[in-house]
């Protein structure tokens, strides 16, 4: 994909940067059985009270694409690569040659329409985008879409993200996450080989606030601009207190979560 900067005919296009998606399929409803509506939370109550910061408003309607993360019987050919409004990563529409069914999977970098993907239980070969058990992936490989319960992927699903297999034993493996932390997983988990597509998503410049509101995002207000009843930083001209969250917890220099290993 190439970055596209439009000629600023109107003010909202003056600093906006988009993608020129010439490889993506324009027909996103080829298989309607994999696309369905799903109710989204309004991030608030009927009384108008805000329960989740920076989220609210229905935005535009978005259809949900069902993604197949685990499949032990898989020999598929990629038919098209599509855009998914509910996620940053692109979606690949595949046709399973063994079961004669269609399925959606997260698109892996350097896979194109016509590429073949499969699971290791079907053919013993390492290929990009294939769903493999961790016991069959060598150390030093780049992976994504880690499934710990063989039903739903839980880790590394954002666009351009990948994990690094740093250590393997007979019972567990250690994976370096995109955040830099190292997590310990059991050896029988499933994951996909490669790096997720659409790595340049963070280079997009929206250009206007309206596009952000259409995606369900509300404006972000600084704590020092609030009243003391709303934020620990409120009611002051310029700071004067260590940085805190709206609930009074420190934000710098103190860990906010415990270290846990993932086990089944």
PECOR-V191669 format. One line per field, one symbol per residue. ss: DSSP state (2 for helix, 1 for strand, 0 for the rest). psi: psi as a letter, one per 30 degrees, with the letter a starting at -180 (. if undefined). burial: 1 if it has 9 or more other C-alpha atoms within 8 Angstrom, else 0. Layout:
ss=???
psi=???
burial=???
This chain:
ss=011100000022200011110000000000022211100000010000010000100000001110000000001111111100000000111111000011111101000000011100000000000011122200000111111000001110000000111111000111110000011111000111100100002220100022222200100000222000000000000000000100000100000000000000
psi=lkkkjlkielefgegkklkjiffkkfjghejfffklkkkkkfhllffgkkfkkgklkfalkkkkkkkjekjfikjlkkelklkjfflellkkkljjfefhlklklkkkkgklkflklllffekikjlkfkjlkfffklkflkllikkfggekkfkiflkglllkjfkkaffllkkjlffflklkllfglllkkakklhfgeffkjeflfeeeefggklkkkkeffllfffkfflgleibglkkllfggkkfkfkkgllkkkkl.
burial=000000010001111111100001100000000111000001111000000000111100001110001100111111111111000111111111100001111111101010001111010000011111110000001111111101011101111111111101000111111100001111101111111111101001011000011101110000110111001111100000000111000100000000000000
